[in-house]
Amino acid sequence: MTENPIYGIVAEFADPGLLVAAVAAVHSRGYRKVETYTPYPIHEVEEILEPGPERRLPRLVLAGGILGTLTAWGMQYYIAAIDYPLNIGGRPLNSWPAFIVIMFELTILFASLTAFFGMLGLCGLPLPHHPLFNLRRFALCSKNRFFLCVEAADPLFEVLEVADLLAGLDPLEVSEVYED
């Protein structure tokens, strides 16, 4: 029988100040695959940790909007000037002011779809089961507890070293988390 691979080491804190100090200590030791789980956002943690994938989302949404605009213009140009040209009242076949409404609509549609699916993709969703759900006390994360996880995917990860580091930061409990 093979042993489940370890996902990471988790420390539980009762106070957000202790969590911020722990994140600073872990980050200063060079660990970068670090995640916090809290009942509400803690901005000090965001300042310490490096930006996540959500920082790429605005560029993706902009690219989706530009793609929508170009798609609408290309589609209408093809229809009006190439596929079914109608010369009504001497107007040019490529009458871009008539294209503005559809260009706006497809810009909004493509940008919103890119935002939705981009956020799902960048956050790794859908994720029906996360390894931290195996911790019996993890349900307290949505109430009054603060969790810090150093993931095994970190290049500097050593089980005993990380466990000793987290145990020295005054947590309520330090646990190993396994994949399943």
N, C-alpha and C positions, 0 to 999 in steps of 0.2 A: 504494500500500500504506500502510495507517495503522499508526501506532506504538501498541504496547500502552500502556495507561495505567499510570502508576506506582502501586504499592501503598504504598510507603514506603521509608524508609532504615533499614538494619539495621547495627548495630555488634556485633562479636563480641569478647567479653572472656574472658580465661583465669582471672580471679580474681573471686569473688563480691563482694569489697570494692570492686573497680573498677566493677562493675555497679551497686552501691548508690550510689556516688558519681555515676555517670553518670545514674542515674534521678533523683537529687536535683537535679543540674544541669539536666536537661531539664525537670523539673517546675517548677523555679524560674524558668525562662525562659517559662513559660506554656503549654507543650504539654500537652494532656490526652488525646489519642488516642495513648497510649503502651502498649506491651505488652512484657512480658519473657518469655523462654523459657529455663527452667533445668532442670537434671537433678533438682533437689530444691527444695522450697519455701524461699524466703528471706523471712523475716518482716519485715526492715527495708524491703524493697521494698513489701510490702503496707501498711506504715504510711505510706509516702510517697505512693503512688498512691491515688487516690480509690476508694472501694468499687465493685466491679463489679456485674453483674446478680445475682450469687448472694446479695446482701444482701436482695433482694426475695423470695427463695424461701420463707423462713419464713412470711411473710404469705400467700403463695399456698397453702402447705400448710395453714395454719390455715383459710383460706377453703374449701379443698377438704374438710377435715374437718367444718366446720360445714354445708356443703352436703350431705355424706353423712348427717349426723345428721338434718337437716331432711327429706331425701328419704326416709329410713327411717321417720321418724315420720309424714310425710304419706302414704306408701304404706300403712302399717299402719292409720292412722286411717281412710283411705278404705275399706280392705277391711273393717275391724272395725265401723265405725259407719255407713257409707253403703251400700256395695255388698252386703255379706252380713252383716247384723247378727244375732248370736246372743245371746240372753239366757239364759245358763246360770248357775244358782245366784244370780241377782239381781246379778251383777257389772255395773259400768257398761260401756257399749260402748267408751268411751275409757279402757281400763285401761292406762295408760302403763307400769306396772312390767312388764307382759308384753312390752312393746316394747323393753326395754333391750338385750337380747342382739342383736337385729337392728340396732338403732341403733348399737351399738358396732362391729359387724362392718362396716357400711357407712361409718362414720366412718373406720376404718382403711383400708378399700379406697379410698375417694375421696382420702384424704390421701396414701396411697402412690402412687396413679396421678398425682395432681397433682404430687408431688415428682419422679417420674420424667419425666413429659412437660414439666413446668415447667423442670427443669434442662436438658433437651435444647433447649427453646425459648430459654431465656435465654442459653445458651452458643452459640447459632447452629448447633447440630448437627441433623442430620448434615451434615458438611462433607467431602465426599469428597476435595477437593483444596484445599489452602491455598496461597496464593502463595509463602509462605516455603519450601515444598517444592522450589521451583525453585533455591534456593541449594544449591550442591554441598556446602558445609560445614555445612549445617543439621543433618545427621545426627549431628554431634558434640554437639548439644544434649542428647541423652539420655545422654551419657557424661561429658564434662568441660568443656564450653563453656557460656558464658552469653551470650544474645543480647538486645539491646534494639532494638525497632522503633518508630520514630516514623511513624505512618500518614499517608498523604496526605490522609485525610479530616479531619485537624486543621485548624481555620480559620487557624492561624498558619503552616501548612506552606509552606515555600519550599525547593526541592531543594538549592540551593547553601548556604543558611543552615544547614539541618539537617545537611547533610554536613560543613560546616566545624565546627559545634558538636560533633558526634560524633567527628570526627577529632581534636579537641583534648582528648578525654577518655581518651587512651591505649588505644585498642582494638587488637586484633590486625588487624582488617580492617573497613572500612566499605563497604557494598554497597548498590546500588539494587535494589529488588525490584519486578518488574512483575507485573501481574495474571495474565498467561499467557505 
